[in-house]
Amino acid sequence: MNIEEILNNKNTTLVDVRSFDEFDEGTVEGAINIPLHTIPERLEEIKSLKTPVVVFCRSGSRSYQATTWLKHNGVEVFDGGGIGNVMALKKK
């Protein structure tokens, strides 16, 4: 599966790892907000989400960090990159 297919899978959970303020300014429809700095303390919550999990941020830097850490901790996760990329690939 490529990232576009994963993003459009009905079982995928979208996680916006930007800050609470950035999330409040707008996000991808259906995404939940788990800011990067809160991921370690919310690991069990993330593990309980429907998989696959796709994380994204503003430019792709934080999503890369989140993906790397989550994979290391046993989560089926994919890096969606920046929010613009996710919005462009996700079908309405």
N, CA, C and O atoms as a Tinker XYZ file with bonds, in Angstrom:
   368  protein
     1  N      0.843000   -1.200000    0.000000    73     2
     2  CA     0.000000    0.000000    0.000000    64     1     3
     3  C      0.872000    1.242000    0.000000    63     2     4     5
     4  O      1.898000    1.290000    0.678000    81     3
     5  N      0.461000    2.242000   -0.761000    73     3     6
     6  CA     1.172000    3.513000   -0.716000    64     5     7
     7  C      0.440000    4.462000    0.245000    63     6     8     9
     8  O     -0.648000    4.142000    0.724000    81     7
     9  N      1.027000    5.603000    0.519000    73     7    10
    10  CA     0.481000    6.520000    1.518000    64     9    11
    11  C     -0.913000    7.012000    1.129000    63    10    12    13
    12  O     -1.751000    7.221000    2.006000    81    11
    13  N     -1.176000    7.200000   -0.151000    73    11    14
    14  CA    -2.512000    7.647000   -0.573000    64    13    15
    15  C     -3.560000    6.586000   -0.239000    63    14    16    17
    16  O     -4.642000    6.915000    0.248000    81    15
    17  N     -3.247000    5.332000   -0.495000    73    15    18
    18  CA    -4.190000    4.253000   -0.160000    64    17    19
    19  C     -4.394000    4.157000    1.347000    63    18    20    21
    20  O     -5.510000    3.936000    1.815000    81    19
    21  N     -3.330000    4.320000    2.091000    73    19    22
    22  CA    -3.428000    4.265000    3.552000    64    21    23
    23  C     -4.276000    5.413000    4.071000    63    22    24    25
    24  O     -5.130000    5.213000    4.934000    81    23
    25  N     -4.048000    6.618000    3.551000    73    23    26
    26  CA    -4.822000    7.782000    3.989000    64    25    27
    27  C     -6.309000    7.621000    3.714000    63    26    28    29
    28  O     -7.139000    8.139000    4.462000    81    27
    29  N     -6.646000    6.919000    2.664000    73    27    30
    30  CA    -8.043000    6.776000    2.270000    64    29    31
    31  C     -8.676000    5.470000    2.732000    63    30    32    33
    32  O     -9.802000    5.153000    2.347000    81    31
    33  N     -7.957000    4.711000    3.557000    73    31    34
    34  CA    -8.485000    3.501000    4.170000    64    33    35
    35  C     -9.416000    3.925000    5.305000    63    34    36    37
    36  O     -9.029000    4.729000    6.153000    81    35
    37  N    -10.632000    3.395000    5.330000    73    35    38
    38  CA   -11.602000    3.800000    6.354000    64    37    39
    39  C    -11.160000    3.464000    7.772000    63    38    40    41
    40  O    -11.685000    4.037000    8.727000    81    39
    41  N    -10.209000    2.550000    7.933000    73    39    42
    42  CA    -9.735000    2.175000    9.261000    64    41    43
    43  C     -8.554000    3.001000    9.745000    63    42    44    45
    44  O     -8.132000    2.861000   10.893000    81    43
    45  N     -8.018000    3.855000    8.893000    73    43    46
    46  CA    -6.861000    4.661000    9.258000    64    45    47
    47  C     -7.236000    5.732000   10.277000    63    46    48    49
    48  O     -8.289000    6.362000   10.173000    81    47
    49  N     -6.367000    5.928000   11.257000    73    47    50
    50  CA    -6.510000    7.027000   12.207000    64    49    51
    51  C     -5.491000    8.096000   11.840000    63    50    52    53
    52  O     -4.295000    7.819000   11.740000    81    51
    53  N     -5.969000    9.317000   11.643000    73    51    54
    54  CA    -5.088000   10.452000   11.344000    64    53    55
    55  C     -4.760000   11.182000   12.636000    63    54    56    57
    56  O     -5.652000   11.558000   13.397000    81    55
    57  N     -3.469000   11.375000   12.873000    73    55    58
    58  CA    -3.018000   12.057000   14.084000    64    57    59
    59  C     -2.196000   13.278000   13.685000    63    58    60    61
    60  O     -1.142000   13.163000   13.059000    81    59
    61  N     -2.696000   14.433000   14.057000    73    59    62
    62  CA    -2.025000   15.708000   13.823000    64    61    63
    63  C     -1.113000   15.954000   15.021000    63    62    64    65
    64  O     -1.594000   16.134000   16.140000    81    63
    65  N      0.200000   15.962000   14.795000    73    63    66
    66  CA     1.144000   16.114000   15.903000    64    65    67
    67  C      1.594000   17.567000   16.099000    63    66    68    69
    68  O      2.567000   17.833000   16.805000    81    67
    69  N      0.881000   18.494000   15.471000    73    67    70
    70  CA     1.179000   19.916000   15.699000    64    69    71
    71  C      0.660000   20.344000   17.069000    63    70    72    73
    72  O     -0.016000   19.575000   17.752000    81    71
    73  N      0.976000   21.556000   17.458000    73    71    74
    74  CA     0.545000   22.077000   18.757000    64    73    75
    75  C     -0.975000   22.242000   18.802000    63    74    76    77
    76  O     -1.644000   22.234000   17.769000    81    75
    77  N     -1.500000   22.391000   20.009000    73    75    78
    78  CA    -2.934000   22.614000   20.174000    64    77    79
    79  C     -3.382000   23.859000   19.406000    63    78    80    81
    80  O     -4.439000   23.850000   18.775000    81    79
    81  N     -2.588000   24.922000   19.455000    73    79    82
    82  CA    -2.940000   26.159000   18.757000    64    81    83
    83  C     -2.964000   25.962000   17.249000    63    82    84    85
    84  O     -3.877000   26.441000   16.576000    81    83
    85  N     -1.974000   25.266000   16.712000    73    83    86
    86  CA    -1.944000   25.000000   15.273000    64    85    87
    87  C     -3.153000   24.161000   14.859000    63    86    88    89
    88  O     -3.781000   24.428000   13.835000    81    87
    89  N     -3.469000   23.160000   15.652000    73    87    90
    90  CA    -4.613000   22.295000   15.372000    64    89    91
    91  C     -5.900000   23.116000   15.334000    63    90    92    93
    92  O     -6.741000   22.926000   14.455000    81    91
    93  N     -6.048000   24.033000   16.297000    73    91    94
    94  CA    -7.248000   24.871000   16.366000    64    93    95
    95  C     -7.406000   25.773000   15.148000    63    94    96    97
    96  O     -8.515000   26.203000   14.831000    81    95
    97  N     -6.306000   26.060000   14.469000    73    95    98
    98  CA    -6.365000   26.894000   13.264000    64    97    99
    99  C     -6.899000   26.131000   12.063000    63    98   100   101
   100  O     -7.243000   26.741000   11.050000    81    99
   101  N     -6.974000   24.814000   12.155000    73    99   102
   102  CA    -7.494000   23.989000   11.074000    64   101   103
   103  C     -6.662000   22.743000   10.887000    63   102   104   105
   104  O     -5.446000   22.759000   11.074000    81   103
   105  N     -7.326000   21.659000   10.514000    73   103   106
   106  CA    -6.650000   20.383000   10.328000    64   105   107
   107  C     -7.366000   19.592000    9.251000    63   106   108   109
   108  O     -8.291000   20.096000    8.614000    81   107
   109  N     -6.947000   18.373000    9.051000    73   107   110
   110  CA    -7.572000   17.468000    8.103000    64   109   111
   111  C     -8.831000   16.902000    8.758000    63   110   112   113
   112  O     -8.814000   16.546000    9.936000    81   111
   113  N     -9.907000   16.820000    8.004000    73   111   114
   114  CA   -11.158000   16.309000    8.536000    64   113   115
   115  C    -10.956000   14.924000    9.156000    63   114   116   117
   116  O    -10.386000   14.024000    8.539000    81   115
   117  N    -11.440000   14.778000   10.390000    73   115   118
   118  CA   -11.368000   13.505000   11.089000    64   117   119
   119  C    -10.102000   13.278000   11.881000    63   118   120   121
   120  O     -9.996000   12.279000   12.594000    81   119
   121  N     -9.135000   14.178000   11.778000    73   119   122
   122  CA    -7.870000   14.002000   12.505000    64   121   123
   123  C     -8.048000   14.297000   13.985000    63   122   124   125
   124  O     -8.881000   15.112000   14.380000    81   123
   125  N     -7.245000   13.613000   14.795000    73   123   126
   126  CA    -7.186000   13.922000   16.220000    64   125   127
   127  C     -5.857000   14.598000   16.505000    63   126   128   129
   128  O     -4.893000   14.424000   15.759000    81   127
   129  N     -5.805000   15.364000   17.578000    73   127   130
   130  CA    -4.604000   16.120000   17.909000    64   129   131
   131  C     -3.873000   15.482000   19.080000    63   130   132   133
   132  O     -4.390000   15.411000   20.195000    81   131
   133  N     -2.660000   15.021000   18.801000    73   131   134
   134  CA    -1.757000   14.540000   19.845000    64   133   135
   135  C     -0.414000   15.212000   19.569000    63   134   136   137
   136  O      0.409000   14.677000   18.825000    81   135
   137  N     -0.191000   16.388000   20.171000    73   135   138
   138  CA     1.053000   17.110000   19.910000    64   137   139
   139  C      2.286000   16.255000   20.173000    63   138   140   141
   140  O      2.296000   15.410000   21.068000    81   139
   141  N      3.315000   16.488000   19.383000    73   139   142
   142  CA     4.541000   15.697000   19.444000    64   141   143
   143  C      5.049000   15.535000   20.867000    63   142   144   145
   144  O      5.413000   14.430000   21.266000    81   143
   145  N      5.081000   16.609000   21.635000    73   143   146
   146  CA     5.662000   16.529000   22.981000    64   145   147
   147  C      4.836000   15.686000   23.950000    63   146   148   149
   148  O      5.324000   15.336000   25.025000    81   147
   149  N      3.589000   15.352000   23.591000    73   147   150
   150  CA     2.744000   14.550000   24.484000    64   149   151
   151  C      2.711000   13.065000   24.105000    63   150   152   153
   152  O      2.112000   12.259000   24.816000    81   151
   153  N      3.347000   12.706000   22.999000    73   151   154
   154  CA     3.274000   11.324000   22.514000    64   153   155
   155  C      3.787000   10.303000   23.536000    63   154   156   157
   156  O      3.113000    9.294000   23.747000    81   155
   157  N      4.934000   10.508000   24.178000    73   155   158
   158  CA     5.387000    9.485000   25.133000    64   157   159
   159  C      4.376000    9.191000   26.239000    63   158   160   161
   160  O      4.178000    8.032000   26.605000    81   159
   161  N      3.740000   10.222000   26.768000    73   159   162
   162  CA     2.781000   10.005000   27.861000    64   161   163
   163  C      1.438000    9.468000   27.366000    63   162   164   165
   164  O      0.616000    9.020000   28.165000    81   163
   165  N      1.215000    9.512000   26.058000    73   163   166
   166  CA    -0.052000    9.033000   25.486000    64   165   167
   167  C      0.133000    7.769000   24.640000    63   166   168   169
   168  O     -0.725000    7.427000   23.827000    81   167
   169  N      1.260000    7.082000   24.840000    73   167   170
   170  CA     1.581000    5.903000   24.036000    64   169   171
   171  C      0.481000    4.843000   24.092000    63   170   172   173
   172  O      0.087000    4.320000   23.050000    81   171
   173  N     -0.013000    4.521000   25.263000    73   171   174
   174  CA    -1.045000    3.481000   25.375000    64   173   175
   175  C     -2.316000    3.893000   24.642000    63   174   176   177
   176  O     -2.970000    3.058000   24.017000    81   175
   177  N     -2.668000    5.161000   24.712000    73   175   178
   178  CA    -3.826000    5.676000   23.971000    64   177   179
   179  C     -3.608000    5.498000   22.466000    63   178   180   181
   180  O     -4.510000    5.065000   21.748000    81   179
   181  N     -2.420000    5.830000   22.004000    73   179   182
   182  CA    -2.102000    5.711000   20.578000    64   181   183
   183  C     -2.137000    4.249000   20.152000    63   182   184   185
   184  O     -2.627000    3.933000   19.068000    81   183
   185  N     -1.628000    3.368000   20.980000    73   183   186
   186  CA    -1.643000    1.939000   20.665000    64   185   187
   187  C     -3.065000    1.398000   20.558000    63   186   188   189
   188  O     -3.291000    0.389000   19.890000    81   187
   189  N     -4.022000    2.053000   21.204000    73   187   190
   190  CA    -5.412000    1.583000   21.178000    64   189   191
   191  C     -6.206000    2.123000   19.984000    63   190   192   193
   192  O     -7.355000    1.729000   19.781000    81   191
   193  N     -5.610000    3.015000   19.197000    73   191   194
   194  CA    -6.304000    3.592000   18.045000    64   193   195
   195  C     -6.442000    2.572000   16.922000    63   194   196   197
   196  O     -5.674000    1.614000   16.829000    81   195
   197  N     -7.450000    2.803000   16.064000    73   195   198
   198  CA    -7.573000    1.959000   14.875000    64   197   199
   199  C     -6.323000    2.145000   14.036000    63   198   200   201
   200  O     -5.807000    3.254000   13.898000    81   199
   201  N     -5.842000    1.037000   13.476000    73   199   202
   202  CA    -4.639000    1.116000   12.650000    64   201   203
   203  C     -4.996000    0.889000   11.198000    63   202   204   205
   204  O     -6.013000    0.266000   10.892000    81   203
   205  N     -4.182000    1.382000   10.323000    73   203   206
   206  CA    -2.911000    2.051000   10.588000    64   205   207
   207  C     -3.114000    3.474000   11.091000    63   206   208   209
   208  O     -4.171000    4.074000   10.900000    81   207
   209  N     -2.091000    3.992000   11.730000    73   207   210
   210  CA    -2.058000    5.372000   12.200000    64   209   211
   211  C     -1.163000    6.156000   11.238000    63   210   212   213
   212  O     -0.060000    5.722000   10.906000    81   211
   213  N     -1.655000    7.312000   10.799000    73   211   214
   214  CA    -0.852000    8.213000    9.970000    64   213   215
   215  C     -0.676000    9.510000   10.745000    63   214   216   217
   216  O     -1.653000   10.145000   11.140000    81   215
   217  N      0.580000    9.899000   10.959000    73   215   218
   218  CA     0.861000   11.151000   11.649000    64   217   219
   219  C      1.299000   12.204000   10.640000    63   218   220   221
   220  O      1.933000   11.900000    9.630000    81   219
   221  N      0.944000   13.445000   10.939000    73   219   222
   222  CA     1.345000   14.557000   10.074000    64   221   223
   223  C      1.515000   15.815000   10.912000    63   222   224   225
   224  O      1.054000   15.889000   12.051000    81   223
   225  N      2.181000   16.797000   10.331000    73   223   226
   226  CA     2.423000   18.068000   11.014000    64   225   227
   227  C      2.377000   19.189000    9.982000    63   226   228   229
   228  O      1.690000   19.063000    8.968000    81   227
   229  N      3.088000   20.271000   10.219000    73   227   230
   230  CA     3.084000   21.386000    9.278000    64   229   231
   231  C      3.970000   21.101000    8.076000    63   230   232   233
   232  O      3.548000   21.278000    6.933000    81   231
   233  N      5.204000   20.657000    8.331000    73   231   234
   234  CA     6.153000   20.505000    7.223000    64   233   235
   235  C      6.683000   19.086000    7.035000    63   234   236   237
   236  O      7.234000   18.770000    5.980000    81   235
   237  N      6.527000   18.238000    8.028000    73   235   238
   238  CA     7.024000   16.873000    7.943000    64   237   239
   239  C      8.103000   16.544000    8.949000    63   238   240   241
   240  O      8.423000   15.369000    9.130000    81   239
   241  N      8.674000   17.531000    9.609000    73   239   242
   242  CA     9.745000   17.281000   10.572000    64   241   243
   243  C      9.224000   16.593000   11.834000    63   242   244   245
   244  O      9.768000   15.573000   12.257000    81   243
   245  N      8.186000   17.142000   12.425000    73   243   246
   246  CA     7.633000   16.542000   13.648000    64   245   247
   247  C      6.990000   15.188000   13.365000    63   246   248   249
   248  O      7.057000   14.279000   14.192000    81   247
   249  N      6.366000   15.056000   12.194000    73   247   250
   250  CA     5.753000   13.758000   11.868000    64   249   251
   251  C      6.829000   12.687000   11.706000    63   250   252   253
   252  O      6.613000   11.533000   12.077000    81   251
   253  N      7.975000   13.053000   11.163000    73   251   254
   254  CA     9.089000   12.105000   11.039000    64   253   255
   255  C      9.553000   11.656000   12.431000    63   254   256   257
   256  O      9.766000   10.468000   12.674000    81   255
   257  N      9.704000   12.623000   13.333000    73   255   258
   258  CA    10.132000   12.293000   14.702000    64   257   259
   259  C      9.114000   11.377000   15.380000    63   258   260   261
   260  O      9.480000   10.393000   16.022000    81   259
   261  N      7.831000   11.715000   15.227000    73   259   262
   262  CA     6.772000   10.920000   15.845000    64   261   263
   263  C      6.745000    9.510000   15.264000    63   262   264   265
   264  O      6.629000    8.534000   16.006000    81   263
   265  N      6.850000    9.400000   13.944000    73   263   266
   266  CA     6.831000    8.090000   13.290000    64   265   267
   267  C      7.973000    7.216000   13.776000    63   266   268   269
   268  O      7.771000    6.046000   14.102000    81   267
   269  N      9.158000    7.772000   13.824000    73   267   270
   270  CA    10.331000    7.027000   14.264000    64   269   271
   271  C     10.146000    6.512000   15.685000    63   270   272   273
   272  O     10.403000    5.340000   15.960000    81   271
   273  N      9.704000    7.376000   16.582000    73   271   274
   274  CA     9.530000    7.000000   17.986000    64   273   275
   275  C      8.424000    5.961000   18.141000    63   274   276   277
   276  O      8.596000    4.976000   18.859000    81   275
   277  N      7.289000    6.174000   17.471000    73   275   278
   278  CA     6.163000    5.253000   17.591000    64   277   279
   279  C      6.493000    3.872000   17.023000    63   278   280   281
   280  O      6.136000    2.857000   17.621000    81   279
   281  N      7.172000    3.826000   15.875000    73   279   282
   282  CA     7.579000    2.535000   15.310000    64   281   283
   283  C      8.481000    1.791000   16.289000    63   282   284   285
   284  O      8.337000    0.584000   16.488000    81   283
   285  N      9.401000    2.516000   16.891000    73   283   286
   286  CA    10.321000    1.924000   17.874000    64   285   287
   287  C      9.559000    1.351000   19.072000    63   286   288   289
   288  O     10.040000    0.447000   19.754000    81   287
   289  N      8.362000    1.895000   19.314000    73   287   290
   290  CA     7.552000    1.455000   20.449000    64   289   291
   291  C      6.378000    0.570000   20.027000    63   290   292   293
   292  O      5.410000    0.420000   20.772000    81   291
   293  N      6.466000   -0.012000   18.830000    73   291   294
   294  CA     5.529000   -1.041000   18.418000    64   293   295
   295  C      4.220000   -0.607000   17.802000    63   294   296   297
   296  O      3.279000   -1.399000   17.747000    81   295
   297  N      4.129000    0.632000   17.334000    73   295   298
   298  CA     2.892000    1.111000   16.725000    64   297   299
   299  C      2.977000    0.975000   15.203000    63   298   300   301
   300  O      4.006000    1.287000   14.604000    81   299
   301  N      1.889000    0.507000   14.583000    73   299   302
   302  CA     1.803000    0.474000   13.121000    64   301   303
   303  C      1.496000    1.900000   12.667000    63   302   304   305
   304  O      0.346000    2.338000   12.703000    81   303
   305  N      2.525000    2.610000   12.244000    73   303   306
   306  CA     2.405000    4.039000   11.967000    64   305   307
   307  C      3.088000    4.377000   10.653000    63   306   308   309
   308  O      4.070000    3.748000   10.259000    81   307
   309  N      2.542000    5.392000    9.982000    73   307   310
   310  CA     3.096000    5.876000    8.725000    64   309   311
   311  C      3.238000    7.389000    8.804000    63   310   312   313
   312  O      2.436000    8.070000    9.443000    81   311
   313  N      4.259000    7.898000    8.153000    73   311   314
   314  CA     4.538000    9.332000    8.127000    64   313   315
   315  C      3.810000    9.967000    6.951000    63   314   316   317
   316  O      4.149000    9.727000    5.792000    81   315
   317  N      2.802000   10.784000    7.263000    73   315   318
   318  CA     2.061000   11.488000    6.221000    64   317   319
   319  C      2.763000   12.751000    5.762000    63   318   320   321
   320  O      2.395000   13.330000    4.739000    81   319
   321  N      3.776000   13.185000    6.512000    73   319   322
   322  CA     4.497000   14.398000    6.147000    64   321   323
   323  C      3.743000   15.638000    6.584000    63   322   324   325
   324  O      3.168000   15.684000    7.672000    81   323
   325  N      3.755000   16.642000    5.722000    73   323   326
   326  CA     3.093000   17.903000    6.029000    64   325   327
   327  C      1.603000   17.854000    5.787000    63   326   328   329
   328  O      1.118000   17.027000    5.015000    81   327
   329  N      0.881000   18.733000    6.442000    73   327   330
   330  CA    -0.572000   18.777000    6.335000    64   329   331
   331  C     -1.032000   18.993000    4.891000    63   330   332   333
   332  O     -2.060000   18.449000    4.487000    81   331
   333  N     -0.296000   19.767000    4.122000    73   331   334
   334  CA    -0.656000   19.998000    2.721000    64   333   335
   335  C     -0.624000   18.717000    1.928000    63   334   336   337
   336  O     -1.493000   18.490000    1.086000    81   335
   337  N      0.358000   17.875000    2.177000    73   335   338
   338  CA     0.463000   16.590000    1.509000    64   337   339
   339  C     -0.734000   15.693000    1.849000    63   338   340   341
   340  O     -1.323000   15.067000    0.967000    81   339
   341  N     -1.078000   15.643000    3.118000    73   339   342
   342  CA    -2.200000   14.807000    3.560000    64   341   343
   343  C     -3.498000   15.318000    2.934000    63   342   344   345
   344  O     -4.299000   14.524000    2.442000    81   343
   345  N     -3.710000   16.628000    2.947000    73   343   346
   346  CA    -4.932000   17.197000    2.374000    64   345   347
   347  C     -5.019000   16.899000    0.872000    63   346   348   349
   348  O     -6.101000   16.627000    0.352000    81   347
   349  N     -3.896000   16.952000    0.192000    73   347   350
   350  CA    -3.886000   16.716000   -1.260000    64   349   351
   351  C     -4.183000   15.257000   -1.596000    63   350   352   353
   352  O     -4.805000   14.976000   -2.620000    81   351
   353  N     -3.752000   14.335000   -0.757000    73   351   354
   354  CA    -3.911000   12.910000   -1.054000    64   353   355
   355  C     -5.186000   12.297000   -0.509000    63   354   356   357
   356  O     -5.642000   11.263000   -0.997000    81   355
   357  N     -5.764000   12.931000    0.503000    73   355   358
   358  CA    -6.961000   12.376000    1.132000    64   357   359
   359  C     -8.192000   12.762000    0.338000    63   358   360   361
   360  O     -8.434000   13.938000    0.068000    81   359
   361  N     -8.966000   11.755000   -0.032000    73   359   362
   362  CA   -10.204000   12.005000   -0.762000    64   361   363
   363  C    -11.266000   12.461000    0.230000    63   362   364   365
   364  O    -11.276000   12.051000    1.390000    81   363
   365  N    -12.124000   13.286000   -0.234000    73   363   366
   366  CA   -13.200000   13.822000    0.627000    64   365   367
   367  C    -14.208000   12.750000    0.960000    63   366   368
   368  O    -15.178000   13.014000    1.670000    81   367
